[in-house]
Amino acid sequence: MNQQQYNQLQHYLDTKQYPSNLNQKQQQQLKKATKYFTNINQTLYHQSELNPDFLQRVIKESELETILYNTHDSPLAGHLKVDATINRIQQKYFWYNM
């Protein structure tokens, strides 16, 4: 997720106030989007629609390259196929069960 979207979601979840640069349509979209997000210790999580207790950590664009390197290219990670790499990323970085 890009940094601006991440910050807008966090701000609205924390304060219930819209950023001043949003028009009415954008405000409605933001409010609707926050239905499936929660902010825990300044980290944004996406809630599963099927199981709201199952949270998935939202990854910022700025974190993506590091995560991919650490789970795929690093000599300590071992080289895995695409599916195995995705599973490793999900297990290590995304899943947070309340």
N, C-alpha and C positions, 0 to 999 in steps of 0.2 A: 504494500500500500504506500502511496506517496506520502511524504511528510505533512503536506498541507491537510489532506484528508484525515490522517492520523490525529493531528493536532485539533482539528475541528471536532472530531468525535470525542476525544478526551475532554476538551473544553466544555462541550455541551453536557456530557455525562457528569462532570464535576459540578458545574454551575447552573445547569438548566437554562443557560443564556446563549443566544445565537451570536456568532462572531458578527461584528458590525458591517463587514463587507458583503454579506449575503442578502440577496433579494428574497422576496416572500416565497417564491417557488423553491429556491435553494434551501430556505429554512425548513419548508415542509419535507423536502427530500432528506435533509439531515435528521430531522425528528423521526422520520420513518425508519431510516437506517439504524438509528441507535436502539431500536427494538431488539436487535440481535447482538448487541455489543455490551460489554461491561469493562470497567476500568478497575484493576486490582493493583495497588502499589505502583501507580503510574505506568502500568503495562496494560495494553489493550488486548482484550480477548473477544473472540467471536463465539456466540452461543449456538449450539446445534438447534435447529428448528425441531428436530424429533426428540432430543433429550437436552433440555435447557441446563442440566447439571454438567454437561460435557462441554468444556471450553477449549477453544483452539487459539493459541497465541497468534496475534496478528504480527506479521513480519514487515518491518519498514523496508523500503527499497534500499536504504543505506546499509542494512544488515544482510541483504541477500547474498552478495558476493562472498562475504566471510563465511556464512553458513554453508554455501555450496562448496567452497574450498575445504572447509573443515570436515565435511561429510563425504567428499568425493576425491579431491585432488591431493589432500595432505598425505604424506607418506604414512602417517599413523592411522589414517582412515582405511587404507586398503582400497584397491580399485574395485568397485561394484558395478553391476549393471544398473540401468536407469531405474527399474522398479525397486531394486534393493536400496539404492541411494534415496529415493523418495521415501521409502519406509523408514530408513534411518533418520532422515530429517524430521519426519512426523513424530517419531518416538522421542527424539532428543530435544526438539525445539518447540513443537506445536502443541502437544497435548497436555492439558491441565484438567484434571478431573476434580470437581469440588466434592 
